[in-house]
């Protein structure tokens, strides 16, 4: 099978890691999630996993509930509907672009990367396992 045949049915997707930066002034961070966007499938999703041990190692006084709430909010924006709040009416691409905008908060997006996949839903889980857990 040629490389071209192996790519039939695959589409371009973009992804960015979600990083937890417990003390922004120190710049220390760790991965706690991934955002995946596929324009061809009108798909956007976030998969998250907070390692509370890492969080407390970087900041013993960290607000674990607050970080979890921020991660859940990102998942809600991706899901759309009432969970997305003001972004509820936006398409998947606009929600992704809003979520990857730089910000100086405890949960920050990393740079955007691209890839090819036949299944964006499965890709989100694969990236979470590979880059976060």
C-alpha positions as CSV (number, residue, x, y, z in Angstrom):
1,X,0.0,0.0,0.0
2,X,1.4,3.4,-0.9
3,X,1.5,6.3,1.5
4,X,-1.3,8.0,-0.4
5,X,-3.7,5.0,-0.1
6,X,-3.2,5.0,3.7
7,X,-4.4,8.5,3.8
8,X,-7.8,8.0,2.2
9,X,-10.6,9.2,4.5
10,X,-8.2,11.1,6.7
11,X,-8.8,14.8,7.4
12,X,-6.7,17.6,8.7
13,X,-7.1,18.5,12.4
14,X,-5.6,21.0,14.7
15,X,-4.8,20.6,18.4
16,X,-3.4,22.5,21.3
17,X,-2.4,21.3,24.8
18,X,-4.1,22.8,27.8
19,X,-1.4,23.7,30.4
20,X,-1.9,24.3,34.1
21,X,0.4,27.2,35.3
22,X,-0.3,27.3,39.1
23,X,1.9,30.3,39.7
24,X,1.9,32.4,36.5
25,X,4.8,34.5,37.7
26,X,7.0,31.4,37.9
27,X,6.1,30.0,34.5
28,X,6.1,26.4,35.6
29,X,3.5,24.3,33.9
30,X,2.3,20.8,33.1
31,X,-0.2,19.4,30.6
32,X,-3.8,18.8,31.8
33,X,-5.8,18.5,28.6
34,X,-6.0,18.7,24.8
35,X,-8.2,20.7,22.5
36,X,-8.9,19.1,19.1
37,X,-10.5,20.9,16.1
38,X,-11.4,19.4,12.7
39,X,-12.9,21.9,10.3
40,X,-13.9,19.2,7.8
41,X,-16.0,17.5,10.4
42,X,-17.2,20.6,12.3
43,X,-15.7,19.0,15.4
44,X,-14.2,20.6,18.4
45,X,-13.6,18.9,21.8
46,X,-11.5,19.0,24.9
47,X,-10.3,16.1,26.9
48,X,-8.8,16.8,30.3
49,X,-7.1,15.1,33.1
50,X,-5.8,16.9,36.1
51,X,-2.9,15.4,38.0
52,X,-3.5,16.8,41.4
53,X,-0.2,15.5,42.7
54,X,1.7,17.6,40.1
55,X,-0.4,20.6,40.8
56,X,0.3,20.4,44.5
57,X,4.0,19.8,43.9
58,X,4.2,23.1,42.0
59,X,2.0,25.0,44.3
60,X,1.0,23.4,47.7
61,X,-1.7,26.0,48.1
62,X,-3.2,25.7,44.6
63,X,-7.0,26.0,44.2
64,X,-7.7,22.4,42.9
65,X,-11.4,23.1,42.6
66,X,-10.8,26.2,40.7
67,X,-8.5,24.5,38.2
68,X,-11.0,21.7,37.7
69,X,-13.7,24.3,37.2
70,X,-11.6,26.0,34.5
71,X,-10.9,22.7,32.7
72,X,-14.6,21.8,32.8
73,X,-15.5,25.3,31.4
74,X,-13.2,24.6,28.4
75,X,-15.0,21.2,27.9
76,X,-18.3,23.1,28.1
77,X,-17.4,25.6,25.5
78,X,-16.3,22.8,23.2
79,X,-19.5,20.9,23.7
80,X,-21.6,24.0,22.8
81,X,-25.2,24.4,23.9
82,X,-26.0,25.9,27.3
83,X,-22.6,24.7,28.6
84,X,-20.9,27.1,26.2
85,X,-22.3,30.2,27.7
86,X,-21.8,33.2,25.4
87,X,-20.1,31.0,22.8
88,X,-23.1,28.8,22.4
89,X,-24.1,30.2,19.1
90,X,-20.6,30.1,17.6
91,X,-19.5,27.4,15.2
92,X,-16.8,24.8,16.2
93,X,-14.0,26.9,14.6
94,X,-14.8,30.1,16.4
95,X,-15.0,28.2,19.7
96,X,-11.6,26.6,19.1
97,X,-10.0,29.9,18.1
98,X,-11.4,31.6,21.2
99,X,-10.1,28.8,23.4
100,X,-6.6,28.9,21.9
101,X,-6.2,32.7,22.3
102,X,-3.3,33.5,24.6
103,X,-4.2,34.3,28.2
104,X,-2.5,34.8,31.5
105,X,-4.5,32.5,33.7
106,X,-3.9,29.3,35.6
107,X,-5.2,27.2,32.6
108,X,-3.5,28.3,29.3
109,X,-3.5,26.9,25.8
110,X,-0.2,25.9,24.2
111,X,0.8,26.4,20.5
112,X,-1.4,24.8,17.8
113,X,-0.2,21.7,15.9
114,X,-1.7,19.9,13.0
115,X,-2.1,16.3,11.9
116,X,-4.2,13.9,9.9
117,X,-6.9,11.6,11.3
118,X,-9.8,9.4,10.1
119,X,-11.5,9.8,13.5
120,X,-11.2,13.2,15.4
121,X,-13.1,11.8,18.4
122,X,-10.6,9.0,18.8
123,X,-7.7,11.3,18.1
124,X,-8.7,13.5,21.1
125,X,-8.5,10.5,23.4
126,X,-5.2,9.3,21.8
127,X,-3.6,12.7,22.3
128,X,-4.8,12.9,25.9
129,X,-3.3,9.5,26.6
130,X,0.0,10.3,24.8
131,X,0.6,13.9,25.9
132,X,-1.2,14.3,29.2
133,X,-1.6,11.1,31.2
